[in-house]
Amino acid sequence: MKLNKNREIWINRVEEYNSSNLTQKAWCENNGVNVSALRYWIRNLSEESSIESATTPSSGFEFASVSITQDSSPTVTLEIQDVKLSIAIDYDEVLLLKLIKTLKKL
């Protein structure tokens, strides 16, 4: 029970620090907190959230998807948001690179 309470306290402290726009040292001096402890909890909570995000399903955001179909002419379909590219096996590499550069600018 004490461990969970301590964790909750540090979650709140890290959130307060993040929203303060102060340096770690300045925030710790203002709040009577050890800088090393703050750094430990920032790292610890950051690692926990990255583990949770890796093990939980995504929120629906998808940058791109690729599908390979077995039709009479083999193609790869690349979808980036609302743009769908069907690339034949004998594609023009230079043209594809130009197209990708153009899409990056959008």
C-alpha positions as CSV (number, residue, x, y, z in Angstrom):
1,M,0.0,0.0,0.0
2,K,2.8,2.4,0.9
3,L,4.6,1.7,-2.3
4,N,1.5,2.6,-4.4
5,K,1.0,5.8,-2.4
6,N,4.7,6.8,-3.0
7,R,4.2,6.0,-6.7
8,E,1.1,8.2,-6.9
9,I,3.0,11.1,-5.2
10,W,5.8,10.8,-7.7
11,I,3.4,10.6,-10.7
12,N,1.9,13.9,-9.5
13,R,5.3,15.5,-8.9
14,V,6.6,14.5,-12.4
15,E,3.4,15.9,-14.0
16,E,3.8,19.1,-12.0
17,Y,7.5,19.3,-13.1
18,N,6.6,18.7,-16.8
19,S,4.0,21.5,-16.8
20,S,6.2,23.9,-14.9
21,N,8.6,24.9,-17.8
22,L,11.4,25.0,-15.1
23,T,14.7,23.1,-15.2
24,Q,14.9,20.0,-13.1
25,K,17.2,21.8,-10.7
26,A,15.0,24.9,-10.3
27,W,11.8,22.9,-9.9
28,C,13.5,20.6,-7.2
29,E,14.8,23.6,-5.3
30,N,11.3,25.3,-5.4
31,N,9.7,22.0,-4.2
32,G,12.2,20.6,-1.8
33,V,12.9,17.5,-3.9
34,N,16.1,15.8,-4.6
35,V,17.1,16.2,-8.2
36,S,18.4,12.6,-8.4
37,A,15.0,11.3,-7.1
38,L,13.2,13.4,-9.7
39,R,15.4,12.0,-12.5
40,Y,14.9,8.5,-11.3
41,W,11.1,8.8,-11.3
42,I,11.0,10.5,-14.7
43,R,13.0,7.7,-16.2
44,N,11.0,5.0,-14.3
45,L,7.6,6.3,-15.3
46,S,8.8,6.9,-18.8
47,E,9.9,3.3,-19.1
48,E,6.6,2.1,-17.7
49,S,4.6,4.1,-20.1
50,S,6.7,2.9,-23.1
51,I,6.2,-0.7,-22.0
52,E,2.5,-0.2,-21.6
53,S,2.2,1.4,-25.0
54,A,4.1,-1.4,-26.6
55,T,1.8,-4.1,-25.0
56,T,-1.5,-2.3,-25.5
57,P,-3.3,-1.9,-28.8
58,S,-2.7,1.3,-30.6
59,S,-5.2,4.1,-30.5
60,G,-6.0,3.7,-34.2
61,F,-3.2,5.8,-35.6
62,E,-1.5,4.1,-38.5
63,F,1.1,5.8,-40.6
64,A,1.2,3.3,-43.4
65,S,0.1,-0.1,-44.3
66,V,1.4,-2.5,-47.0
67,S,-0.4,-5.4,-48.6
68,I,0.9,-7.8,-51.2
69,T,-1.6,-9.4,-53.5
70,Q,-1.4,-12.6,-55.6
71,D,-3.0,-11.4,-58.8
72,S,-1.9,-12.1,-62.3
73,S,0.6,-9.2,-62.1
74,P,2.3,-9.1,-58.7
75,T,1.9,-5.7,-57.0
76,V,2.6,-4.1,-53.6
77,T,-0.1,-1.7,-52.4
78,L,1.2,1.1,-50.1
79,E,-1.4,3.2,-48.2
80,I,-0.4,6.4,-46.5
81,Q,-3.4,8.1,-44.9
82,D,-5.8,8.7,-47.9
83,V,-3.2,7.9,-50.6
84,K,-3.0,4.5,-52.1
85,L,-0.1,3.4,-54.3
86,S,-0.1,0.1,-56.3
87,I,3.4,-0.7,-57.3
88,A,4.1,-3.3,-59.9
89,I,7.0,-5.6,-59.7
90,D,8.7,-3.9,-62.7
91,Y,8.3,-0.4,-61.2
92,D,10.5,2.6,-62.1
93,E,12.6,3.2,-59.0
94,V,13.4,6.9,-59.8
95,L,9.7,7.6,-60.3
96,L,8.8,5.9,-57.0
97,L,11.5,7.9,-55.1
98,K,10.2,11.2,-56.6
99,L,6.7,10.2,-55.6
100,I,7.7,9.4,-52.1
101,K,9.6,12.7,-51.8
102,T,6.5,14.6,-53.0
103,L,4.3,12.7,-50.5
104,K,6.6,13.6,-47.7
105,K,6.1,17.3,-48.4
106,L,2.3,17.0,-48.0
